[in-house]
Amino acid sequence: MTATAIPPSSPTRRLQAWLYRRPRLQLVLLLALPLFALVVMYLGSLALLLLNAFWTLDPFTRELDRTFSLDNFIDILTSNAYRTITLRTIGMAFLVTITCAVIGFPVAYFMARMASPRLRGFLVVAILLPLWASYLVKVFAWRTILQNQGVLNWALEPLGLNGPGYGDVAVWLVFTYLWLPYMILPIFAGLERIPGSLLEASGDLGGRAGMTFRKVILPLAFPAVIAGSIFTFSLTLGDYITPALVSSTQFLGNVVQREVGVSGNVPLAAALASIPILVMIIYLLVARRLGAFEAI
């Protein structure tokens, strides 16, 4: 009985076998193209933007002076107006984040721990559904609701009350509506991962519902809350469309848009844009210490 000849391996199979023995190289090759696109298209453009912050615009000729200068940052740090706008923007971001957490946690808890599988699926779809709609459509819908002859004033009129109209309260309401799903979903995922045995053990040891929530559920779900806050905080920090449509108050995004689109002062706009970038770097470092990245 003659032995069957083993066919020679093809170059493709030899390459596959060579890569199989080198898992780190596989990872590098897999991520090379996405990382290249990220570095060139996103980080590269961001670096060019920040480079503009060290240039100046001649007030007479409107020509760009590429001489290294810190004048734009000095103007921002010494201006009471820019300081007020920065604090207002950060304060609004914190307020929206806290509001989304207060509203989103009970909803996420009900979905994860109390709702039936069918109801849970319905609620997930209901929360995701607004994200499929256009951002501008949702903001204009709220603009219609909040106007003087809008639905809100019509509903409150029999009670002798008036809606907030356009202003800071309107910005807060619209931002909360827009970013609430980004808070609910991470909290829902975090609560779903809590083993039921921990809750049963707490009950067996005499822990009541309130104590179990404070001592078991809340500490375990807190990283998920911080993870959701990254979305709500960052999205509020950089948005300029909502404040422009439902308020006349200036936020950082509005000032950057005005300096680029109206004044044409790109260096000053770049310097202003560095403020939310710096704030988010600090926020992400704090979120990392609180375990937010482990909850995502």
C-alpha positions as MATLAB code, in Angstrom:
seq = 'MTATAIPPSSPTRRLQAWLYRRPRLQLVLLLALPLFALVVMYLGSLALLLLNAFWTLDPFTRELDRTFSLDNFIDILTSNAYRTITLRTIGMAFLVTITCAVIGFPVAYFMARMASPRLRGFLVVAILLPLWASYLVKVFAWRTILQNQGVLNWALEPLGLNGPGYGDVAVWLVFTYLWLPYMILPIFAGLERIPGSLLEASGDLGGRAGMTFRKVILPLAFPAVIAGSIFTFSLTLGDYITPALVSSTQFLGNVVQREVGVSGNVPLAAALASIPILVMIIYLLVARRLGAFEAI';
ca = [
       0.000    0.000    0.000;
       1.619    3.192   -1.111;
       1.611    6.256    1.145;
      -0.390    9.250   -0.018;
       1.834   12.169   -0.941;
       1.303   15.288    1.187;
       0.585   18.225   -1.098;
       2.976   21.129   -0.682;
       1.551   24.014    1.275;
       0.626   27.090   -0.674;
       2.164   30.532    0.081;
      -1.158   31.627    1.562;
      -1.232   28.751    4.043;
       2.403   29.352    4.982;
       1.591   33.025    5.611;
      -1.424   32.074    7.725;
       0.683   29.673    9.778;
       3.370   32.327   10.218;
       0.842   34.915   11.387;
      -0.853   32.399   13.679;
       2.347   32.142   15.699;
       2.513   35.938   16.024;
      -0.766   37.198   17.599;
       0.666   40.638   18.337;
       1.518   41.164   14.699;
      -2.039   40.134   13.777;
      -3.370   42.820   16.108;
      -1.053   45.445   14.609;
      -2.089   44.576   11.057;
      -5.759   44.551   12.039;
      -5.625   48.003   13.626;
      -3.101   49.628   11.300;
      -5.577   51.092    8.822;
      -8.138   52.366   11.397;
      -5.367   53.853   13.540;
      -3.782   55.507   10.507;
      -7.127   57.067    9.577;
      -7.644   58.206   13.174;
      -4.201   59.781   13.428;
      -4.254   61.473   10.036;
      -7.890   62.508    9.717;
      -8.827   63.269   13.325;
      -5.738   63.855   15.428;
      -3.920   65.444   12.496;
      -6.688   67.945   11.827;
      -6.995   68.636   15.554;
      -3.257   69.314   15.781;
      -3.461   71.733   12.856;
      -6.372   73.496   14.522;
      -4.469   73.916   17.773;
      -1.422   75.116   15.863;
      -3.529   78.024   14.631;
      -4.045   79.075   18.234;
      -0.412   80.228   18.384;
      -0.800   82.472   15.344;
      -2.495   85.850   15.142;
      -4.713   87.744   12.729;
      -3.655   91.211   11.651;
      -6.596   93.524   12.537;
      -5.951   95.824    9.553;
      -4.973   93.554    6.675;
      -6.861   90.460    7.995;
      -3.793   88.459    7.017;
      -2.666   85.479    9.079;
       0.599   86.069   10.946;
       2.295   82.716   11.503;
       4.705   84.055   14.076;
       4.548   82.123   17.349;
       2.519   84.097   19.878;
       0.514   83.559   23.065;
      -1.644   86.657   22.511;
      -4.821   84.670   21.910;
      -4.477   82.775   25.181;
      -3.614   85.981   27.053;
      -6.753   87.627   25.635;
      -8.866   84.690   26.794;
      -7.367   84.565   30.278;
      -7.651   88.319   30.849;
     -11.145   88.756   29.407;
     -14.055   88.679   31.850;
     -16.438   87.873   28.976;
     -14.569   84.730   27.911;
     -14.213   83.647   31.540;
     -17.956   84.035   32.091;
     -18.785   82.130   28.904;
     -16.417   79.315   29.860;
     -17.884   78.947   33.353;
     -21.421   79.106   31.930;
     -20.641   76.343   29.431;
     -19.015   74.065   32.017;
     -21.833   74.733   34.464;
     -24.458   73.841   31.860;
     -22.577   70.640   31.020;
     -22.531   69.623   34.688;
     -26.207   70.523   35.153;
     -27.296   68.504   32.118;
     -25.148   65.571   33.227;
     -26.594   65.535   36.744;
     -30.148   65.847   35.407;
     -29.630   62.977   32.965;
     -28.200   60.817   35.767;
     -31.120   61.564   38.112;
     -33.684   60.778   35.407;
     -31.792   57.985   33.695;
     -30.874   55.845   36.719;
     -34.459   54.923   37.740;
     -35.357   54.201   34.117;
     -32.284   52.023   33.630;
     -32.902   50.239   36.949;
     -36.484   49.426   35.995;
     -35.331   48.112   32.617;
     -32.537   45.967   34.063;
     -34.146   44.628   37.245;
     -37.914   44.902   37.095;
     -39.196   44.873   33.509;
     -40.148   41.640   31.756;
     -38.027   40.642   28.740;
     -40.710   41.831   26.317;
     -41.174   45.170   28.094;
     -37.408   45.570   28.368;
     -37.042   45.158   24.617;
     -39.816   47.689   24.033;
     -38.155   50.227   26.341;
     -34.769   49.784   24.663;
     -36.353   50.476   21.269;
     -38.232   53.473   22.707;
     -34.988   54.948   24.049;
     -33.051   54.301   20.848;
     -35.805   55.537   18.551;
     -35.174   59.287   19.109;
     -31.532   58.758   18.142;
     -32.667   57.788   14.641;
     -34.346   61.162   14.137;
     -32.473   64.177   12.849;
     -30.797   66.333   15.476;
     -32.164   69.523   13.906;
     -35.684   68.111   13.701;
     -35.672   67.422   17.440;
     -34.319   70.849   18.324;
     -36.833   72.621   16.078;
     -39.605   70.506   17.613;
     -38.587   71.763   21.052;
     -38.372   75.292   19.681;
     -42.001   74.959   18.583;
     -43.014   73.554   21.990;
     -41.299   76.347   23.938;
     -42.445   79.323   21.876;
     -45.027   81.751   23.271;
     -47.913   80.153   21.376;
     -46.493   76.645   21.785;
     -47.962   73.491   23.244;
     -46.321   73.984   26.639;
     -47.873   77.409   27.257;
     -51.219   76.109   25.978;
     -51.131   73.256   28.510;
     -50.039   75.490   31.399;
     -52.418   78.353   30.669;
     -55.418   76.848   32.558;
     -53.177   76.614   35.644;
     -52.137   80.246   35.367;
     -48.553   79.283   34.556;
     -46.182   80.030   31.700;
     -43.430   77.972   30.135;
     -39.782   79.001   30.355;
     -39.749   80.342   26.799;
     -36.382   80.748   25.124;
     -33.350   81.060   27.385;
     -31.018   79.111   29.630;
     -33.813   76.892   30.973;
     -34.785   75.999   27.419;
     -31.163   75.083   26.636;
     -31.069   72.868   29.731;
     -34.349   71.128   28.818;
     -33.370   70.484   25.204;
     -29.885   69.230   26.094;
     -31.348   66.891   28.708;
     -33.788   65.485   26.175;
     -31.124   65.081   23.493;
     -28.472   63.340   25.600;
     -30.644   61.311   28.009;
     -30.354   58.062   25.964;
     -26.557   58.308   26.192;
     -26.876   58.155   29.974;
     -29.585   55.480   30.227;
     -27.907   52.870   28.028;
     -24.525   52.672   29.874;
     -26.301   52.553   33.239;
     -28.632   49.834   31.936;
     -25.634   47.803   30.758;
     -23.894   48.267   34.108;
     -26.938   47.243   36.130;
     -27.512   44.182   33.955;
     -24.012   42.926   34.770;
     -24.627   42.940   38.530;
     -25.128   39.287   39.584;
     -28.456   38.580   41.219;
     -26.638   36.469   43.813;
     -25.160   39.644   45.338;
     -28.615   41.078   45.921;
     -29.806   37.776   47.379;
     -26.772   37.640   49.669;
     -27.503   41.160   50.876;
     -31.070   40.162   51.675;
     -29.929   36.988   53.465;
     -27.599   39.085   55.626;
     -30.476   41.319   56.713;
     -30.001   44.169   54.288;
     -33.208   45.989   53.446;
     -33.993   47.357   49.999;
     -32.615   50.822   50.755;
     -29.404   49.494   52.263;
     -28.912   47.047   49.387;
     -29.301   49.895   46.931;
     -26.814   52.155   48.772;
     -24.241   49.522   49.694;
     -24.390   47.115   46.733;
     -26.177   48.431   43.656;
     -25.042   52.051   43.653;
     -21.289   51.380   44.137;
     -21.313   48.718   41.420;
     -23.314   50.896   39.003;
     -21.412   54.120   39.721;
     -18.707   53.483   37.059;
     -21.496   53.067   34.497;
     -22.959   56.414   35.575;
     -19.565   58.058   35.094;
     -19.263   56.375   31.696;
     -22.603   57.835   30.648;
     -21.583   61.235   31.973;
     -18.663   61.300   29.548;
     -21.150   61.427   26.671;
     -23.558   63.932   28.205;
     -20.808   66.233   29.449;
     -18.734   66.267   26.264;
     -21.720   66.630   23.935;
     -23.056   69.585   25.922;
     -19.630   71.179   26.159;
     -19.140   71.461   22.404;
     -22.678   72.023   21.118;
     -23.572   75.399   19.630;
     -26.694   74.688   17.555;
     -29.138   74.190   20.419;
     -28.144   77.403   22.259;
     -28.407   79.334   18.992;
     -31.933   78.042   18.280;
     -33.578   78.196   21.704;
     -31.609   80.947   23.425;
     -29.623   84.114   22.877;
     -27.086   83.160   25.540;
     -23.533   82.654   24.334;
     -21.694   79.409   25.030;
     -18.196   78.380   23.987;
     -19.414   76.646   20.845;
     -21.292   79.763   19.760;
     -18.245   81.963   20.239;
     -16.016   79.585   18.278;
     -18.564   79.423   15.467;
     -18.851   83.231   15.411;
     -15.098   83.765   15.302;
     -14.719   81.326   12.397;
     -17.831   82.099   10.372;
     -18.370   85.811   11.039;
     -15.153   87.402   12.235;
     -12.832   85.080   10.365;
     -10.455   85.024   13.339;
      -9.442   81.378   13.129;
      -6.483   81.692   15.569;
      -8.710   83.068   18.327;
     -11.342   80.407   17.577;
      -8.655   77.722   17.832;
      -7.521   79.080   21.181;
     -11.121   79.052   22.437;
     -11.575   75.498   21.121;
      -8.629   74.383   23.242;
     -10.644   75.124   26.397;
     -13.201   72.283   26.007;
     -10.394   69.986   24.874;
      -8.456   70.699   28.072;
     -11.599   70.350   30.194;
     -12.399   66.981   28.614;
      -8.857   65.702   29.160;
      -9.183   66.498   32.865;
     -12.679   64.991   32.950;
     -11.511   61.778   31.281;
      -8.605   61.435   33.715;
     -11.013   61.757   36.638;
     -13.456   59.329   34.990;
     -10.654   56.823   34.521;
      -9.773   57.003   38.215;
     -13.435   56.336   39.018;
     -13.477   53.201   36.846;
     -15.624   54.517   34.017;
     -13.622   52.814   31.271;
     -14.105   49.430   32.923;
     -17.876   49.921   32.682;
     -17.956   50.688   28.951;
];
